Amino acid sequence: MISVAVIGWILYVLVAFVLRTLIQLRDTGSSGFVGLRPGAGMLERVAGGLMIAAFALSLVGPFVGAPLFDTALVGAIVIALATAGTFVAQLVMARSWRIGVDPSERTELVTRGLFAVVRNPIFSFMILASAGMALACPTPLSLVAPLLLLVALELQVRIVEEPYLARTHGEDYLRYARRVGRFVPWVGRL
């Protein structure tokens, strides 16, 4: 069980962060990593810290405590689907893909592909991957990681990304956000 969770974590990071960053570097000359912007507020910093904590818990959780039930196969399947979904959503973003927000930068508003179903499919699949890792080796600590990640991503999206997109794309973004759910279809529309 531990090995399934750890291998899943490593594969997710390699695909969603390393491979995607290499593609972004090749296509744009930039890594796509913005991180915390200068002058980031307290809640934005909390969101970033919670995101890091959730990823750390997904990796460390399987080693702390005994698994509560045997769902390793289900976890492995969920991790595989979530990794593929994350990567597909990242590819749909193409040159607009970033980790973090640079308020001075204007990227295309992506509303096609998976983004026609939910506004944040990368984050949706990240949460799903974290849940898969928790299911791969469901210790009490690892089961906290998806919840922590959900809180982090809710803060990030509501405090940083949605206001940036509304300022940058105006009515186009607002029409899109009224039509398409935040992480789940039809849920979280503005």
N, C-alpha and C positions, 0 to 999 in steps of 0.2 A: 504494500500500500504506500509506504513512504516513497519507494522508488518511482511509482506512477506519478505521485504529486510533484516530486522534485524534477523528474524528466519533463513533465508537462510544463512546469514553471520555466525551465531552461529553454525548451522549444518555443514557448510563447514569447519570451524575451528576445530570443534570437530572430524570430520572424517579425514580431510587431515593432521591435525597436531597432535591432541591429540591421537586419535586411532592409527594412523600410528606410532607415537613415542612409544606408549606402545607395539606395535607389534615388533618394532625394538629392544626395550629394552629386550623383552622376547627372541627374536631370537639371539641377538648378545651381550647383556650386555651393549650396547651403545645406547644412545638416537638417534644418527644420526645427532644431531645438531652440526655443526662445526662453523657456524656463520662467522663473518669476521675474516680472518686469521691475525696473527701478521704480520705487515709490509704491510697491504693492502694499495693499492694506492688510490689516490683521486677519480678516477672514480669508483672504486670498492665500496668505501664508499658512493659515491653518489647513486649508484645502490641500495645499502642496504637501504639508507634513503628514496629513492623514493618508494621502495617496502613497507616499513612500512607506509609511507604517503598514498599510494594507498589503503592499507588495512584499515587504519583509515578513509579515505574518504568514503570507501564503507559502513562503519558503521555509520559515522556521517552525511554523505550527505543526507540521507532521512529525517533527522530532520531539515535541513536548506533549507527553500524555499518550494514552492508548486510544486507538480509533474506537469510536462509539458503535460503529456498524460497518459492514463490508459492502462498500459501494464503489470499489476501485474501478471496475469496468465501466460503470455509468460515468464516473468522474473522467476517465480517459476519453470516452466518447464526447462528453461535453467540452473538454479542453480542446480536442481536435477540431470540433465544429466551431468553437469560439475563436480559435487561432485563425482558421481559414476565413471566418467572417470578418475578423478584425483586419486581416490583410487585404481582403477584397474591398472593404470600405476605405481603407487607406489608399488603395490604388485608384478608386473612383475620385478621391480628392485630388489626385495628381499633384500638380505644383502648388496647390493650396494647402497641402498637409503641413501642419505645424504641431509642436508640443509646446503649449503656452501661447500667449497672445502678445504680439507687438502692436501697441495701439497706433503706431505711425505707419503700419503696413496695411495695404489693401489687397486682399486676395479675392478670388472669385467666390461668389456664393454658390456652393454646390448643393443642388436640389434633385439630382438624378440618381438612378441606381438605388442602393439601399437608403440614401438620403431622402428619397421620395416616400419612404415608409416610416422612418424616424429621423429626427434632426441630428441625433448623436449616435449613429450606429457603432462607431468605434468604441465609444464608452459603453454602449449596451453590451457589446461583445466582450469588453474588458471585465465587466461585472459577471457575465456568464462564465468567462474563463476562470475568474476567481472562485466562483461557485463550483466549477468543475474540479479545481484543485482541492477545495474543501471536501468535496465528495470523494475524491481519490484517496484521501486519508483524513477522515472526519474526526479529528481531535477537537476538544472544546476550543482551543486557541485558533486552529485553522478555520473553524466555523465562524469566527468573528471577522475574518478578513473581508469576505464579500460585503458584509454590512458596513464596515469601516470604509471600504472603497465606494460604496453607494453614497454615503454621507459626503465623502471627499468630492465625488464627481457632481453631486447636486450643488454643493457650494461653488465649485469651479464654473459650472455651467451658468448658474443663476447670477453669480456676482461678477464674473469676468467675461465669459464668452457671449452670453446673450446680450448684455449691454453693448459690448463691442460690435457685434453683428448688427444690432439695431442702429447704432450710430453710423456704422460704415455703409450699410446697405439700405437703411431707412425702410420705406414702405414695402419694398420687395421682400425684405426679411420678415417684417411683421405679417404680411399676407401668408408667407410660407409657414411661419410659426403658429398662425391661427389654424392652419390646415393640417399640420403634421405634428405628431406627438414627440415629446422630448427624448425618452429612452425606449418607450413602448408605443406601438401604434395607437393613436387616438388619445393617449394619456399624456397630460402635461402640455396640451396646446395652450397658447396664449389667448 
